[in-house]
Amino acid sequence: MSNPFKLRSGNRTPFKQLGSSPVKQSTEEIWNQKTNTGTEGIPEDGGVGMEFLKNDLRSDGYKKRLENELAAAGESDYVKRAPNEGELEIRPDRSLVKVKNPSSEDVMDIRTNRSENIMFNDPSAVDKEGNRTGYANADYIMKTPEGNRLMPSTNVNFSNRYDWKGGQKDRIEGGDLITHEGAHAITAGEHGMLENTKNLLTSAKGGGSGNINQPQEVYARYKVAQKYLKDKGIFDAFTGDEFTDAHVNQINKLMEGVNQENFQTKNIPYEVFTFFGDDKEMKGHGFNKKMNKKDMKNIFNNVASNEPDPSQITDDFGNQQTFA
């Protein structure tokens, strides 16, 4: 496994930066073009990582956490989604739709649709719009002649500077990186997340400008941590069982003495280490705040993250909104 500290993922580029950048405009055909040959180490269907995420969506535990999350959010909360074809016919420059007080009734169908519209591309130096690919990222913002638009589908990109059949093979075959990027794809980064949930995740990791402190990044790491705990037989989030003090104690024992220098040799996934934390600054990533018992229990029992009910449209931001 090569140096994980070069990991970059999550939201690609702010709308304002995209609007003034020299990258080429895209089309639906280019955006949805299949580039996966099945020969470069990237599974076309996302492999075990996407299998975990799709099983999570179908689980009793996910539905229970979603109900808890919506109840905690209240009626004034909102999420954002991609505009549909009818909305684009009326306003071709529409970039996203703000949805107030989303219902849980349509959540599962919408999230499942996003999970089925992810393109895992072969490694490349640049993405479909000519932007340089760093390590790996989930791209759900398309540059169009009318402006920049949040898409209902996602391109997951991998840099060809890394050996995905060699040094990075475990990150793919073990499912950690696919789970990470797939989680971004399903929620479109922070856009499909309730504001209350984003605040909870930000607070749990201490906020700040570091990559690992952003809510969409905390969420992606949380999904990998769920998978890890399930694989280790510590906690199965699919069941809907309560995450208790006993689980917290098991995790604290597991993470005791784990730090930036030894987490790899201790076989702790990068995402798991940066989710549970060690209360130390992580160069290039931000302060890796240690997750306390209260926040750990709150997240594992109450966070599913969700997509909106499209019948509750209230607003959009055109090209004026900047996203972290």
C-alpha positions as CSV (number, residue, x, y, z in Angstrom):
1,M,0.0,0.0,0.0
2,S,1.5,3.3,-1.0
3,N,1.4,6.5,1.0
4,P,-2.3,7.2,1.9
5,F,-1.6,10.8,2.8
6,K,-1.9,11.7,-0.9
7,L,-5.6,10.8,-0.7
8,R,-8.0,13.4,-2.1
9,S,-11.6,12.8,-2.6
10,G,-15.1,14.2,-2.0
11,N,-16.4,17.4,-3.7
12,R,-14.4,18.1,-6.8
13,T,-14.3,21.9,-7.2
14,P,-16.4,24.8,-6.1
15,F,-19.0,26.0,-8.6
16,K,-17.5,29.5,-8.8
17,Q,-14.0,28.1,-9.5
18,L,-15.4,25.7,-12.1
19,G,-17.2,28.6,-13.7
20,S,-14.0,30.6,-14.3
21,S,-11.7,27.6,-15.1
22,P,-10.4,26.8,-18.6
23,V,-11.5,23.2,-18.6
24,K,-13.7,22.1,-21.5
25,Q,-17.4,22.0,-21.3
26,S,-19.0,18.6,-21.2
27,T,-22.1,16.9,-22.6
28,E,-24.4,14.2,-21.3
29,E,-22.8,11.8,-23.8
30,I,-19.3,12.5,-22.6
31,W,-20.3,12.5,-19.0
32,N,-21.9,9.1,-19.2
33,Q,-19.3,7.5,-21.5
34,K,-18.1,4.1,-20.3
35,T,-14.3,4.1,-19.9
36,N,-13.9,1.0,-17.8
37,T,-12.2,-1.8,-19.7
38,G,-12.0,-4.2,-16.8
39,T,-8.2,-4.6,-17.2
40,E,-6.8,-1.8,-15.1
41,G,-7.7,-3.0,-11.6
42,I,-10.9,-1.0,-11.1
43,P,-14.1,-3.2,-11.0
44,E,-16.8,-1.9,-13.3
45,D,-19.5,-2.5,-10.7
46,G,-17.4,-1.2,-7.7
47,G,-16.7,-4.6,-6.3
48,V,-17.1,-5.4,-2.6
49,G,-17.2,-1.7,-1.7
50,M,-20.4,-1.0,-3.7
51,E,-21.8,-4.3,-2.6
52,F,-21.5,-3.1,1.0
53,L,-23.1,0.3,0.3
54,K,-26.0,-1.3,-1.6
55,N,-26.7,-3.8,1.1
56,D,-26.5,-0.9,3.6
57,L,-29.3,0.9,1.7
58,R,-31.5,-2.2,1.8
59,S,-30.9,-2.9,5.5
60,D,-33.2,-2.4,8.5
61,G,-30.5,-0.5,10.2
62,Y,-30.2,2.1,7.5
63,K,-34.0,2.7,7.5
64,K,-34.0,3.0,11.3
65,R,-31.1,5.5,11.3
66,L,-32.7,7.5,8.5
67,E,-35.9,7.9,10.5
68,N,-33.9,9.1,13.5
69,E,-32.0,11.5,11.3
70,L,-35.0,13.0,9.8
71,A,-36.7,13.4,13.2
72,A,-33.7,15.2,14.6
73,A,-33.5,17.5,11.6
74,G,-36.9,19.2,11.9
75,E,-39.1,20.8,9.3
76,S,-36.8,23.7,8.5
77,D,-33.9,21.5,7.3
78,Y,-33.2,20.9,3.7
79,V,-31.0,19.1,1.2
80,K,-30.0,19.7,-2.4
81,R,-30.5,17.5,-5.5
82,A,-29.8,17.4,-9.2
83,P,-32.4,19.1,-11.4
84,N,-34.6,16.7,-13.4
85,E,-35.3,16.9,-17.2
86,G,-38.5,18.9,-16.8
87,E,-36.9,21.5,-14.6
88,L,-34.0,21.8,-17.1
89,E,-36.5,22.3,-20.0
90,I,-37.9,25.3,-18.1
91,R,-34.5,26.6,-17.0
92,P,-31.5,25.1,-18.8
93,D,-29.1,27.1,-16.5
94,R,-30.5,25.4,-13.3
95,S,-27.5,23.9,-11.4
96,L,-29.3,22.4,-8.4
97,V,-32.5,22.3,-6.5
98,K,-32.9,23.0,-2.8
99,V,-35.5,20.8,-1.1
100,K,-37.0,21.8,2.2
101,N,-38.3,19.4,4.8
102,P,-37.6,16.2,2.7
103,S,-39.8,13.2,3.3
104,S,-38.5,9.7,4.0
105,E,-41.0,8.1,1.6
106,D,-38.9,8.7,-1.6
107,V,-35.4,8.6,0.1
108,M,-34.7,4.9,-0.6
109,D,-35.7,5.0,-4.3
110,I,-33.7,8.2,-4.9
111,R,-30.6,6.9,-3.1
112,T,-30.8,3.5,-4.8
113,N,-31.0,5.3,-8.2
114,R,-27.8,7.3,-7.4
115,S,-26.1,4.1,-6.4
116,E,-27.0,2.5,-9.7
117,N,-25.6,5.5,-11.7
118,I,-22.0,5.5,-10.7
119,M,-19.3,5.1,-13.4
120,F,-16.0,3.7,-12.1
121,N,-13.5,4.8,-14.7
122,D,-10.2,3.4,-15.7
123,P,-7.2,5.2,-14.3
124,S,-6.3,8.4,-16.2
125,A,-4.2,11.5,-16.0
126,V,-7.3,13.7,-16.4
127,D,-11.1,13.3,-16.1
128,K,-13.7,13.7,-18.8
129,E,-13.5,17.4,-18.6
130,G,-9.8,17.6,-18.8
131,N,-9.2,18.3,-15.0
132,R,-6.1,16.6,-13.5
133,T,-6.9,13.6,-11.4
134,G,-5.0,13.5,-8.1
135,Y,-5.5,10.2,-6.3
136,A,-9.2,9.3,-6.6
137,N,-12.3,11.4,-6.5
138,A,-16.1,11.4,-7.0
139,D,-17.2,13.9,-9.6
140,Y,-20.9,14.8,-9.7
141,I,-20.7,18.4,-11.1
142,M,-20.7,18.7,-14.9
143,K,-19.6,21.9,-16.7
144,T,-22.2,22.7,-19.4
145,P,-22.7,25.6,-21.9
146,E,-25.4,26.9,-19.5
147,G,-23.3,26.6,-16.4
148,N,-22.2,24.1,-13.9
149,R,-24.8,21.4,-12.9
150,L,-25.1,18.9,-10.1
151,M,-25.7,15.6,-11.9
152,P,-27.9,12.6,-10.9
153,S,-24.9,10.3,-11.8
154,T,-21.3,10.3,-10.7
155,N,-17.9,9.7,-12.3
156,V,-15.4,8.1,-9.9
157,N,-11.9,8.8,-11.2
158,F,-8.6,7.2,-10.4
159,S,-5.1,8.7,-11.2
160,N,-2.9,6.6,-13.5
161,R,0.1,7.7,-11.5
162,Y,-0.8,4.9,-9.0
163,D,-0.6,1.1,-9.5
164,W,-4.1,-0.1,-8.9
165,K,-3.2,-3.7,-9.7
166,G,-0.2,-3.6,-7.4
167,G,0.5,-1.1,-4.6
168,Q,-3.1,0.1,-4.4
169,K,-4.7,-3.3,-5.0
170,D,-5.8,-3.8,-1.4
171,R,-7.5,-0.4,-1.3
172,I,-9.7,-1.5,-4.2
173,E,-10.2,-5.3,-3.5
174,G,-10.7,-4.7,0.2
175,G,-13.4,-2.2,-0.7
176,D,-12.2,0.7,1.5
177,L,-11.6,3.3,-1.3
178,I,-14.7,2.2,-3.3
179,T,-16.8,2.5,-0.1
180,H,-15.3,6.0,0.5
181,E,-15.9,7.3,-3.1
182,G,-19.2,5.4,-3.5
183,A,-20.5,7.2,-0.3
184,H,-19.6,10.5,-1.9
185,A,-21.3,9.5,-5.1
186,I,-24.6,8.4,-3.4
187,T,-24.9,11.6,-1.4
188,A,-23.3,13.9,-4.1
189,G,-20.9,14.9,-1.4
190,E,-22.5,17.3,1.1
191,H,-25.4,18.2,-1.3
192,G,-27.7,15.3,-0.3
193,M,-27.0,15.6,3.4
194,L,-29.2,17.4,5.9
195,E,-27.8,20.6,7.4
196,N,-28.3,19.1,10.9
197,T,-26.4,16.0,10.0
198,K,-23.5,18.1,8.5
199,N,-23.4,20.1,11.7
200,L,-23.2,16.9,13.8
201,L,-20.4,15.4,11.7
202,T,-18.5,18.7,11.6
203,S,-18.7,19.1,15.4
204,A,-17.7,15.5,16.0
205,K,-14.4,16.0,14.2
206,G,-13.8,19.5,15.5
207,G,-14.4,21.5,12.3
208,G,-11.6,23.4,10.8
209,S,-10.4,23.6,7.2
210,G,-8.7,20.3,6.9
211,N,-9.9,17.6,4.5
212,I,-10.7,15.1,7.2
213,N,-12.9,17.7,9.1
214,Q,-15.4,18.4,6.3
215,P,-18.8,16.8,6.8
216,Q,-18.9,14.9,3.5
217,E,-15.4,13.4,4.4
218,V,-16.4,12.5,7.9
219,Y,-19.5,10.7,6.4
220,A,-17.4,8.8,3.9
221,R,-15.0,7.7,6.6
222,Y,-18.0,6.7,8.8
223,K,-19.2,4.4,6.0
224,V,-15.8,2.7,5.8
225,A,-15.7,2.4,9.6
226,Q,-19.2,0.7,9.5
227,K,-17.8,-1.8,7.0
228,Y,-14.7,-2.4,9.0
229,L,-16.6,-3.0,12.3
230,K,-19.0,-5.3,10.5
231,D,-16.1,-7.3,8.9
232,K,-14.3,-7.5,12.3
233,G,-17.5,-8.8,14.0
234,I,-17.6,-5.8,16.4
235,F,-20.8,-4.1,15.2
236,D,-23.3,-4.9,12.4
237,A,-25.0,-1.6,11.3
238,F,-27.3,-3.6,9.0
239,T,-29.3,-5.1,11.9
240,G,-30.7,-2.0,13.4
241,D,-29.3,-3.0,16.8
242,E,-28.2,-0.2,19.2
243,F,-24.6,1.0,19.2
244,T,-23.8,0.9,22.9
245,D,-21.1,1.8,25.4
246,A,-19.8,-1.8,25.0
247,H,-19.1,-1.1,21.3
248,V,-17.4,2.1,22.1
249,N,-15.1,0.3,24.6
250,Q,-14.2,-2.3,22.0
251,I,-13.3,0.4,19.5
252,N,-11.2,2.4,22.0
253,K,-9.3,-0.8,22.9
254,L,-8.8,-1.5,19.2
255,M,-7.5,2.0,18.5
256,E,-5.3,2.3,21.6
257,G,-1.8,3.3,20.6
258,V,-2.7,3.7,16.9
259,N,-1.1,6.7,15.4
260,Q,0.0,8.2,12.0
261,E,3.2,6.2,12.1
262,N,1.8,2.8,12.8
263,F,-1.9,2.6,11.6
264,Q,-0.9,0.8,8.4
265,T,1.3,-1.8,10.1
266,K,-1.6,-2.4,12.5
267,N,-3.9,-3.0,9.5
268,I,-6.2,-0.1,10.4
269,P,-7.7,1.4,7.2
270,Y,-6.9,5.0,6.5
271,E,-10.5,6.0,6.7
272,V,-11.0,4.2,10.0
273,F,-8.0,5.9,11.6
274,T,-9.1,9.4,10.4
275,F,-12.6,8.8,11.6
276,F,-11.9,7.7,15.1
277,G,-8.9,9.9,15.4
278,D,-5.8,10.3,17.6
279,D,-6.1,14.0,18.6
280,K,-3.0,14.9,16.6
281,E,-2.4,17.2,13.6
282,M,-2.2,15.2,10.4
283,K,0.1,16.9,7.9
284,G,-1.9,17.9,4.8
285,H,-5.2,16.7,6.2
286,G,-6.1,18.7,9.3
287,F,-6.5,18.0,13.0
288,N,-7.5,14.4,13.5
289,K,-9.8,14.9,16.5
290,K,-10.5,11.7,18.5
291,M,-14.1,10.8,18.4
292,N,-15.7,10.9,21.8
293,K,-18.3,8.4,23.2
294,K,-21.2,10.8,22.8
295,D,-20.6,11.6,19.2
296,M,-19.7,8.1,18.3
297,K,-23.0,6.7,19.7
298,N,-25.0,9.6,18.1
299,I,-23.5,9.0,14.7
300,F,-23.7,5.2,14.6
301,N,-27.3,5.2,15.9
302,N,-28.7,8.2,14.1
303,V,-26.9,9.0,10.8
304,A,-27.9,7.4,7.5
305,S,-27.7,10.6,5.4
306,N,-30.3,11.0,2.7
307,E,-31.5,12.3,-0.6
308,P,-34.6,14.6,-1.0
309,D,-38.2,14.2,-1.9
310,P,-38.4,15.9,-5.3
311,S,-42.0,17.1,-4.7
312,Q,-40.8,19.6,-2.1
313,I,-38.9,22.0,-4.4
314,T,-38.4,25.5,-2.8
315,D,-35.4,27.1,-4.4
316,D,-32.1,26.8,-6.3
317,F,-28.9,28.7,-6.4
318,G,-28.1,28.9,-10.2
319,N,-24.4,29.4,-10.5
320,Q,-24.0,31.7,-7.6
321,Q,-23.4,29.1,-4.8
322,T,-19.9,28.1,-3.8
323,F,-19.5,24.6,-2.3
324,A,-16.7,23.4,0.0
